[in-house]
C-alpha cells in the first residue's frame, strides 16, 4: 500500500520517514566533526571544506525532502493515535511531531541562508549557484542566521530524542503497534480509541520555538561578534577629510573569491593639484585596524597567527608619496603589515570638484611577501595574490 489509511502508514510515508532519519543521523555528526577539524595546513583546510560541503549539500537535500514529506502528509489520511485515550500523552506526542516537522525545515533553511549571506569556502555541491534571492552578503545578517541554525538544531535533537523515547515506550511498555506501523509491511491495530483533535499541539510547538529563541538570546548567541568590539583608531590630522569610503580585499580560497573589508581605518592625506619641484603632489599615511576585518566565514582564520596575526600586529600602515602617472595618479610607498615592510604601488583615479575629491584605486599584494599563510606554500588552498580596492570621498580642509 503506497498511501496511508486511517489506521496504517503507507510505503511512501515510511520511505520518507526512514530516509530523513538516515540523513539526519548522518548530517548532525558530520557537522560537529567538520566544525572541530583543524585548518592549519592546505591539506587540512581542503579536507575541512570538503566535509562542510557534504554537510551543506545534505542539508539542502533534507530541506526539499522534508517539504515533500510534509506535502505528502497533508495529502494523506492521518493514521489514528493508538494512545488517544490518554489525552495528555497524546497531545505531547502531537506537539513533538509538529516541533519535529518544523525543525526539519527550519534547520536546513537557516543554515542555507547563513551560507548564502556569507562568503568563504565549502560550496554547496549543486549547479544552481550559492546565493539565495533577497539574501544579502552581510556578516551581521549571516551571524543572526548562524545563531538561529544552532538554536533550531538543538530543538531538532531534543525533538528526535523525545520522538524515539515515545516510540520505545509504545513498543516496550504499552506493547502496542505504534512503532511496528512504521516498519515494512502492513500492521493493523486490533482497536482504535476515540480520537481528540485540537490546535493545542501546534500552539505548544510554537511556544517551544519561542522558548528556544529566548534561551538562545540569553546565552548570547545573537550578541555581536568579537570583531565588532575592536577599539577604533584615533582620528588623524589631514589636509583632506575622508567623508566615506571602503577599504576592501579579495582573496582566492579553494578556487573561489572571498571578499572582505576593514571597518576601521584612517587616512592622513595631503594633496595639491600642482606638484612640487620633484613632481610630488603630496603624501598619504593610512592606518588600518587589522581586527576590524570582516572576511566572511574565514574571518577567524584570517586573524590567526599564520595569517594576519591580529593579536600581535594589530595595525597596518601604508605610507606613500602621491605622484602623477599620465592621466591618473599613483601612491608610491611602503606597506608595513605583520612586521614586514614591503614596497607597494597603488594606482588610482582622482576626480576633484571644488573642495570634494573622489578617489578609486586598486593594487595586488602577494601574501608571501608578508609571511602570511606560510603553512599554505602553494595556491591549491589559498592564492598568493590579494586584491586591495580603495574607494573614498574626501573634502578639502
C-alpha positions in Angstrom: 0.0 0.0 0.0 1.6 3.3 -1.1 -0.8 5.7 0.7 -1.9 6.0 4.3 -5.2 4.7 5.7 -6.9 5.9 8.8 -5.1 3.2 10.8 -1.8 2.4 9.0 1.0 4.2 7.2 1.7 3.6 3.5 5.1 2.7 2.0 5.7 6.3 0.7 5.3 7.7 4.3 7.6 5.0 5.7 10.2 5.7 3.0 10.2 9.4 3.7 10.4 8.7 7.5 13.4 6.4 7.3 15.2 8.4 4.6 15.0 11.6 6.6 16.1 9.7 9.8 19.1 8.3 7.9 20.0 11.7 6.6 19.8 13.4 10.0 21.9 10.8 11.8 24.5 11.4 9.1 24.1 15.2 8.9 24.4 16.2 12.6 27.6 14.2 13.5 29.2 15.3 10.2 28.5 18.9 11.1 30.0 18.5 14.5 33.0 16.6 13.1 33.7 19.2 10.4 33.4 22.1 12.8 36.1 20.6 15.0 38.6 19.9 12.2 41.8 21.9 12.1 42.7 24.1 9.1 46.4 24.8 9.8 47.6 23.4 6.5 46.4 23.5 3.0 45.5 19.8 3.0 43.7 20.2 6.3 41.7 23.2 5.0 40.8 21.3 1.8 39.5 18.3 3.9 37.6 20.5 6.3 35.9 22.3 3.3 35.0 19.0 1.7 33.3 17.8 4.9 31.4 21.1 5.2 30.4 20.9 1.6 28.9 17.4 2.2 27.2 18.7 5.3 25.7 21.7 3.4 24.7 19.6 0.4 22.9 17.1 2.6 21.2 20.0 4.3 19.7 21.3 1.1 18.6 17.7 0.2 17.0 17.3 3.6 15.2 20.7 3.2 13.5 19.6 -0.1 12.9 16.1 1.2 11.2 17.5 4.3 9.0 19.7 2.2 8.0 16.7 0.1 7.4 14.7 3.2 5.1 17.4 4.7 3.2 17.9 1.4 2.6 14.1 1.2 1.4 14.0 4.8 -1.1 16.8 4.2 -2.4 14.9 1.2 -2.9 11.7 3.1 -5.2 10.4 5.8 -3.6 10.7 9.3 -3.5 7.3 11.0 -5.2 7.3 14.4 -3.2 7.7 17.5 -3.3 4.4 19.5 -2.9 6.3 22.8 -5.7 8.9 22.1 -7.5 7.8 25.2 -4.5 9.2 27.2 -5.3 12.8 26.4 -2.2 14.5 27.8 0.2 11.9 26.4 -1.4 12.1 23.0 -1.2 15.9 23.0 2.5 15.8 23.9 3.1 13.3 21.1 1.4 15.6 18.6 3.3 18.6 20.0 6.6 16.7 19.4 5.6 15.8 15.9 4.8 19.4 15.0 8.0 20.6 16.5 10.0 18.0 14.6 8.3 18.8 11.3 9.2 22.5 11.7 12.8 21.7 12.7 13.2 19.6 9.5 12.5 22.7 7.5 14.0 25.4 9.8 17.4 23.8 10.5 18.5 23.4 6.9 16.8 26.6 5.8 18.6 28.8 8.4 21.9 27.0 7.5 21.3 27.7 3.8 20.6 31.4 4.4 23.7 31.7 6.6 25.7 30.1 3.7 24.2 32.5 1.2 24.8 35.6 3.3 28.4 35.0 3.9 31.5 34.4 1.7 34.0 31.7 2.2 35.0 28.1 1.5 32.8 25.0 1.3 30.3 25.5 -1.5 27.1 23.5 -1.9 27.6 20.9 -4.5 24.8 21.6 -7.0 24.6 23.6 -10.3 22.2 26.3 -9.1 24.7 28.8 -7.5 25.5 29.6 -3.9 23.2 32.6 -3.3 19.5 32.9 -2.5 17.0 35.6 -3.6 16.6 38.5 -1.2 19.6 37.3 0.9 22.3 40.0 1.1 26.0 39.3 1.5 26.2 40.7 5.0 28.1 39.4 8.0 25.6 40.7 10.6 22.8 39.1 8.7 24.8 35.8 8.4 25.5 35.9 12.2 21.8 36.0 13.0 21.0 33.0 10.9 24.1 31.1 12.1 22.7 31.6 15.6 19.2 30.5 14.5 20.7 27.4 12.9 22.4 26.4 16.1 19.2 27.0 18.2 16.9 25.1 15.8 19.4 22.3 15.6 19.2 21.9 19.4 15.4 21.8 19.1 15.7 19.2 16.4 18.0 17.0 18.5 15.6 17.2 21.5 12.6 16.5 19.4 14.3 13.4 17.9 15.2 12.1 21.3 11.7 12.6 22.6 10.3 11.1 19.5 12.5 8.0 19.8 11.7 7.7 23.5 8.0 7.8 22.8 8.3 5.1 20.1 10.2 2.9 22.5 7.7 3.4 25.3 4.9 2.4 22.9 6.8 -0.8 21.9 8.2 -2.0 25.3 5.8 -0.5 27.9 2.5 0.0 26.2 3.1 -3.0 23.9 1.1 -1.5 21.1 1.9 -1.4 17.3 2.8 2.3 17.1 6.4 1.5 16.2 5.6 -1.5 14.1 3.3 0.6 11.9 6.4 2.5 10.6 8.2 -0.7 9.7 7.9 -2.6 6.4 4.7 -4.4 5.9 1.1 -3.7 6.9 0.2 -3.9 10.6 -3.4 -3.2 11.6 -4.3 -2.4 15.2 -6.9 -4.5 17.0 -8.8 -1.5 18.0 -8.6 2.3 17.8 -9.6 4.6 20.7 -11.7 7.7 20.1 -9.6 10.5 18.6 -9.5 14.0 20.0 -8.0 16.6 17.7 -7.2 20.2 18.7 -4.9 23.1 17.9 -3.1 22.9 21.3 -0.2 20.8 19.9 0.5 23.4 17.2 0.3 26.2 19.7 2.6 24.2 22.0 5.2 23.7 19.2 5.2 27.5 18.5 5.7 28.1 22.2 8.6 25.6 22.2 10.3 27.6 19.5 9.7 30.9 21.3 11.3 29.4 24.4 14.2 28.2 22.4 14.8 31.7 21.0 14.6 33.2 24.4 17.1 30.7 25.8 19.4 31.2 22.8 19.3 35.0 23.3 20.0 34.7 27.0 23.1 32.6 26.2 24.4 35.4 24.0 24.1 33.6 20.6 22.8 36.8 19.0 25.5 39.0 20.6 27.9 41.0 18.4 31.0 39.0 17.4 34.4 39.9 18.8 35.5 42.0 15.8 32.5 44.3 16.4 34.2 45.5 19.6 37.7 46.2 18.2 38.9 49.6 19.6 38.6 52.3 17.0 41.7 54.1 15.7 42.1 57.7 16.8 41.3 60.4 14.4 44.3 61.9 12.5 45.1 65.4 11.2 44.7 65.6 7.4 44.6 68.1 4.6 41.6 66.2 3.2 39.0 64.6 5.4 37.5 61.3 4.3 33.7 61.5 4.4 33.0 57.9 3.4 34.8 55.1 1.7 35.7 51.4 1.7 38.9 49.5 2.1 38.3 46.0 0.7 40.2 42.9 -0.1 39.6 39.8 -2.2 41.4 36.6 -1.6 41.2 33.3 -3.5 40.4 30.3 -1.5 39.8 26.8 -2.9 39.1 28.2 -6.3 36.6 30.8 -5.1 36.9 34.5 -4.4 36.3 35.6 -0.8 35.6 39.3 -0.4 36.0 41.3 2.8 36.6 44.8 4.1 38.1 46.7 7.0 35.6 48.6 9.1 38.2 50.9 10.8 40.9 52.8 9.0 42.2 56.3 8.9 43.9 58.3 6.1 46.1 61.4 6.6 46.0 62.9 3.1 48.0 65.9 1.9 47.4 66.7 -1.8 47.8 69.6 -4.1 46.7 69.8 -7.7 50.1 71.4 -8.7 53.2 69.2 -8.0 56.3 70.5 -6.3 59.7 70.6 -7.9 60.2 66.9 -7.6 56.8 66.1 -9.2 55.2 65.1 -5.9 51.6 66.1 -5.4 51.6 65.3 -1.7 51.7 62.3 0.6 49.3 59.9 2.4 49.5 57.8 5.5 46.9 55.1 6.0 46.5 53.2 9.2 44.3 50.0 9.3 42.9 48.3 12.3 43.6 44.6 11.4 41.0 43.4 13.9 38.2 45.2 12.1 38.5 42.9 9.1 35.4 41.0 8.1 36.1 38.2 5.6 33.0 36.1 5.5 33.2 32.7 7.0 37.1 32.8 7.1 37.4 35.9 9.3 38.6 33.9 12.4 41.1 32.1 10.2 42.4 35.3 8.8 43.0 36.7 12.3 45.1 33.7 13.3 48.9 33.6 13.9 49.6 32.0 10.5 47.8 34.8 8.6 47.4 38.4 9.8 48.1 37.6 13.4 45.9 40.4 14.6 46.8 39.9 18.3 50.5 40.6 17.8 50.2 43.0 14.9 47.0 45.0 15.4 47.7 47.8 12.9 49.0 48.0 9.3 50.5 51.2 7.9 50.8 52.4 4.3 53.0 55.5 3.8 53.4 56.9 0.2 54.1 59.9 -1.9 51.5 60.9 -4.4 52.8 61.1 -8.0 51.2 61.9 -11.3 51.0 58.9 -13.7 49.7 60.2 -17.0 46.0 61.0 -16.7 45.9 59.2 -13.3 48.0 59.1 -10.1 49.9 56.6 -8.1 50.7 56.3 -4.4 54.2 55.0 -4.3 55.5 53.9 -0.9 55.6 51.0 1.6 53.1 48.9 3.5 54.0 47.6 7.0 52.0 44.5 7.7 52.6 41.7 10.2 56.0 43.3 11.0 57.2 43.3 7.3 57.8 46.5 5.4 57.2 46.0 1.6 57.2 48.5 -1.3 53.7 48.9 -2.7 52.4 51.0 -5.6 48.7 51.9 -5.6 47.5 53.4 -8.9 44.3 55.4 -8.6 42.0 57.7 -10.4 41.0 61.1 -9.0 38.2 63.5 -9.7 38.1 66.8 -8.0 35.1 69.1 -8.0 35.8 72.2 -6.0 36.7 71.0 -2.5 35.4 67.5 -3.0 37.6 64.6 -4.3 36.5 61.1 -5.3 39.3 58.5 -5.5 39.3 54.9 -6.7 42.3 52.7 -6.7 43.3 49.0 -6.8 46.5 47.1 -6.3 47.6 43.5 -5.7 49.7 42.2 -2.9 51.5 38.9 -2.6 50.7 37.3 0.8 54.1 35.5 0.9 55.9 38.9 0.9 54.4 39.4 4.4 54.9 35.8 5.7 51.1 35.3 5.6 49.9 31.7 5.3 53.3 30.1 5.4 51.7 26.7 6.1 49.9 27.1 2.7 53.0 27.0 0.5 51.1 26.7 -2.8 47.9 28.1 -4.3 45.8 25.0 -4.2 44.1 26.2 -1.0 44.9 29.9 -0.7 46.0 32.1 -3.6 49.1 34.2 -3.4 47.6 37.4 -4.8 45.3 39.6 -2.7 43.4 42.3 -4.5 43.1 45.6 -2.5 40.5 48.1 -3.5 40.1 51.6 -2.1 37.2 53.9 -2.8 36.7 57.2 -0.9 35.2 60.6 -1.0 37.1 63.4 0.8 36.7 67.1 1.3 39.5 69.7 1.5 40.1 71.3 4.9 
